[in-house]
């Protein structure tokens, strides 16, 4: 549907909510049809633990830990409206809703949630990394090919 907008409309700065989705293919066998459409993780991920961590990302917080060193945003403070983690047939989808995101924030958060899910980190470690506000403590970034900008609400 096409609607006329006023002259003050800006595709980037007028957005009220951005919805990003990250796909993890969580099974032993490598993806064939889904190749490069999601992150293939062979180790079984603990969804409950990942959801517990995701809940701590909600609200207005300093997301410096998940910010790229090249990020040009004036402030690392962002408001995460929701984080939903669902699993169906070995496909894990993580949906993030916020007005705006820092550079590489979603991929950084997914990397940390994956560490939590595969028990490389416990919940206490996840929280200390988040609260540290130090990029060097962050888990490795999730690869770009699992990330999708699903919708922008104006």
Secondary structure, 3 states (H helix, E strand, C coil): CCCCCCCCCCCCCCCCEEEEEEEEEECCCCCCCCCCCCEEECCCCCHHHHHHHHHCCCEEEECHHHCCCCCCCCCCEEEEEEEEEEEECCEEEEEEEECCCCCCHHHHHHHHHHHHHCCCCCHHHHHHHHHHCCHHHCCCCCCHHHEEEEEEEC
